[in-house]
C-alpha cells in the first residue's frame, strides 16, 4: 500500500463520490489509476455468482502475489474495505486495434506474444488471455483479470488453454490476417513458448475433424464461431519447427 497520505485522502474522496460504481478512473499528480469496488449483485445473480467481497479480496491477493514474483500485472497501490486501486497500464489490445493504424498492429501483437511466453516461462498461466484482458503501453505489456478457477488443473494444461484462447482472440478481433497472426505466434514460440505450442497442437489433433465442420462458417459465422476454423487452420499449416 502507498505511504502517500495525500494519495489515500484523494482515493477516499473518489470512493465517497462514486460509491457503488464498479470501476472508476481517476488521476492524481498526473498519473492515472482505477478504483474498483465490490460488485453489488441483485436478485438471482446473488446465487449465480460468488461472494463479491470475497472475490475482490481474492483478486487483490492474486495481484499482490503475482507482482511480488515479478509477473507482468498492474500494481495494487491501495486497498480497503470494499475497494482496491490499481495503476493504469495503458489501453487493452482490442481497444488499440480499434484506434491505431494497422501498420502499428504487428509490433504490438509481437510484444504481447513475447510477454505471454515469458509469463509461461515463470510457470504461470492467465486463464483467459483474450485481447480485452491484456494491455500495452509504450512496449510494456500487462495482463489483467487473471482467472483463478483453473487452479485444479496442471500448469501445462492451463498454458495450453492460454495459447488456444489467445489465438482464438487474435482471429476474433482482427479476422483471418494469417500473416500477421502467424508472425505473432512465431514470436511466442521463439521467446520460449515452443513446448507449449507443440502441446497445443497435440491437443487439437483429435479435434481436427471440426476443421471441415467449421469451414462453411469461416466467413459467415459469429464472432466466436469463425475463429474456431482459423485456430484449427493455424495448427494445420504452421511449420512444425521454427529456424
C-alpha positions in Angstrom: 0.0 0.0 0.0 1.1 3.5 -0.7 2.6 5.6 2.1 1.3 8.8 0.5 -1.4 10.2 2.8 -2.4 12.7 0.2 -3.0 9.9 -2.3 -5.0 8.0 0.2 -7.1 11.0 1.0 -7.8 11.5 -2.7 -8.8 7.8 -3.0 -11.2 8.3 -0.1 -12.7 11.3 -1.8 -13.2 9.4 -5.1 -14.6 6.5 -3.2 -17.2 8.7 -1.5 -18.2 10.4 -4.6 -18.6 7.2 -6.7 -19.8 4.8 -4.1 -21.4 1.8 -5.7 -19.8 2.3 -9.1 -18.0 -0.8 -10.2 -14.9 0.8 -11.8 -13.9 4.4 -11.8 -10.8 6.0 -13.4 -9.2 9.0 -11.8 -5.9 11.0 -11.9 -3.6 12.0 -9.2 -0.5 14.2 -9.7 -0.5 13.5 -13.4 -0.9 9.7 -13.2 -4.0 7.7 -14.0 -5.5 5.0 -11.7 -8.5 2.8 -11.5 -10.8 2.4 -8.4 -12.5 -1.0 -8.4 -15.3 -1.6 -5.9 -17.2 -4.7 -4.7 -19.8 -5.7 -7.3 -23.3 -5.2 -5.9 -25.5 -8.0 -7.1 -29.2 -8.1 -7.2 -31.8 -10.9 -7.5 -30.8 -14.2 -8.8 -27.2 -13.0 -9.6 -26.5 -13.3 -5.9 -26.9 -17.0 -6.2 -25.2 -17.4 -9.5 -22.0 -15.5 -8.8 -19.5 -16.0 -6.0 -19.5 -13.6 -3.0 -18.4 -10.2 -4.3 -16.4 -9.2 -1.3 -14.5 -12.5 -1.2 -13.9 -12.2 -5.0 -12.4 -8.7 -4.6 -10.1 -9.8 -1.8 -9.1 -12.8 -3.8 -8.2 -10.6 -6.8 -6.1 -8.3 -4.5 -4.3 -11.4 -3.2 -3.6 -12.7 -6.6 -2.3 -9.4 -8.0 -0.1 -8.8 -5.0 1.4 -12.3 -5.2 2.0 -12.1 -8.9 3.5 -8.6 -8.6 5.8 -9.9 -5.8 7.3 -12.5 -8.1 7.7 -10.1 -11.0 4.8 -11.1 -13.2 3.6 -8.5 -15.7 0.4 -7.4 -13.8 -0.9 -4.0 -12.7 0.3 -3.0 -9.3 -2.3 -2.7 -6.4 -1.4 0.7 -5.0 -4.1 1.0 -2.3 -7.0 -1.1 -1.0 -9.5 -1.0 1.8 -12.9 -2.3 2.9 -14.8 -2.9 -0.4 -12.3 -1.5 -2.9 -8.9 -1.5 -4.4 -6.9 0.9 -6.6 -4.6 -0.3 -9.4 -2.2 1.7 -11.6 -3.2 2.4 -15.1 -1.3 0.2 -17.5 -2.5 1.5 -20.8 -5.2 0.5 -23.2 -6.3 -3.0 -23.8 -5.2 -4.6 -27.1 -8.7 -4.8 -28.6 -9.1 -1.0 -27.9 -5.7 -0.3 -29.5 -6.6 -2.3 -32.6 -9.7 -0.1 -33.0 -7.9 3.2 -32.5 -4.5 2.8 -34.1 -3.2 2.3 -37.7 -3.0 -1.3 -38.9 0.7 -0.6 -39.6 1.3 -0.5 -35.9 -0.5 -3.7 -35.0 2.3 -6.1 -35.7 4.8 -4.8 -33.2 2.1 -4.6 -30.6 1.0 -8.2 -31.2 4.6 -9.3 -31.2 5.2 -7.7 -27.8 2.1 -9.4 -26.4 3.1 -12.8 -27.7 6.6 -12.5 -26.2 5.1 -11.4 -22.9 2.8 -14.4 -22.8 5.7 -16.7 -23.4 7.6 -15.0 -20.6 4.6 -15.4 -18.3 4.5 -19.1 -19.1 8.3 -19.4 -18.6 7.6 -18.3 -15.0 5.3 -21.4 -14.6 2.3 -19.2 -14.6 -0.9 -19.1 -16.6 -3.5 -16.4 -17.1 -6.6 -18.5 -17.7 -8.2 -16.3 -20.4 -5.6 -14.1 -22.3 -8.1 -12.6 -24.7 -7.0 -9.3 -26.2 -9.5 -7.4 -23.9 -7.6 -8.8 -20.9 -4.2 -7.6 -22.0 -2.8 -4.0 -22.0 0.1 -2.4 -23.9 1.7 0.9 -23.2 5.0 2.0 -24.8 6.1 -1.5 -25.4 5.2 -2.7 -21.9 2.6 -5.5 -21.7 0.5 -6.2 -18.6 -2.1 -9.0 -18.1 -5.3 -8.1 -16.2 -8.3 -10.2 -14.9 -6.4 -13.4 -14.1 -8.8 -16.3 -13.7 -8.3 -18.3 -10.6 -10.8 -21.1 -11.3 -8.3 -23.2 -13.3 -6.0 -23.9 -10.3 -7.1 -27.6 -10.0 -5.6 -28.2 -13.5 -1.9 -28.6 -14.1 0.1 -25.5 -15.1 0.9 -27.0 -18.5 -2.8 -27.7 -19.3 -3.6 -24.1 -18.2 -0.9 -22.8 -20.5 -2.2 -24.9 -23.4 -5.6 -23.3 -22.8 -3.9 -19.9 -22.8 -2.4 -20.4 -26.2 -5.7 -21.6 -27.7 -7.7 -18.7 -26.2 -5.0 -16.2 -27.3 -5.0 -17.4 -30.9 -8.8 -17.5 -31.0 -8.9 -14.0 -29.7 -6.5 -12.8 -32.4 -8.7 -14.1 -35.1 -11.8 -12.8 -33.3 -10.6 -9.2 -33.3 -8.5 -8.9 -36.5 -10.0 -11.6 -38.7 -8.1 -14.0 -40.9 -5.0 -11.9 -41.2 -2.9 -15.0 -41.2 0.4 -13.5 -42.0 0.2 -11.1 -39.0 -1.1 -13.7 -36.6 1.5 -16.3 -37.8 4.3 -13.8 -37.1 2.9 -13.0 -33.7 2.7 -16.7 -32.7 6.1 -17.3 -34.1 7.3 -14.7 -31.6 5.6 -16.6 -28.8 7.3 -19.8 -29.9 10.8 -18.3 -30.3 10.5 -16.5 -26.9 10.2 -19.8 -25.0 6.7 -20.9 -25.8 7.6 -23.7 -28.3 7.0 -26.6 -26.0 3.5 -25.3 -25.0 2.7 -24.6 -28.7 3.6 -28.1 -29.6 1.4 -29.5 -26.8 -1.5 -27.3 -28.0 -1.0 -28.8 -31.5 -1.1 -32.3 -30.0 -4.2 -31.4 -28.0 -6.0 -30.2 -31.1 -5.0 -33.3 -33.2 -8.1 -35.2 -32.0 -10.3 -32.2 -32.7 -9.2 -31.6 -36.3 -12.4 -33.2 -37.6 -14.0 -30.0 -36.6 -12.0 -28.3 -39.3 -14.3 -29.5 -42.1 -17.4 -28.9 -40.0 -16.4 -25.3 -39.2 -15.1 -24.5 -42.7 -18.5 -23.2 -44.0 -18.6 -20.8 -41.1 -15.1 -19.3 -41.6 -16.5 -16.2 -43.2 -20.1 -16.1 -42.1 -20.2 -17.5 -38.6 -20.5 -15.4 -35.4 -17.5 -13.7 -33.7 -16.8 -16.8 -31.6 -17.5 -19.4 -34.2 -15.5 -18.1 -37.1 -12.2 -18.1 -35.2 -12.6 -21.8 -34.4 -11.9 -22.7 -38.0 -8.9 -20.4 -38.2 -7.4 -21.7 -34.9 -7.6 -25.2 -36.4 -6.2 -23.9 -39.7 -3.3 -22.3 -37.9 -2.1 -25.6 -36.3 -2.6 -27.4 -39.6 -0.4 -25.1 -41.7 2.1 -23.6 -39.2 5.6 -25.1 -39.6 6.3 -27.9 -37.1 9.6 -26.3 -36.2 11.0 -22.8 -36.4 14.5 -21.9 -37.5 
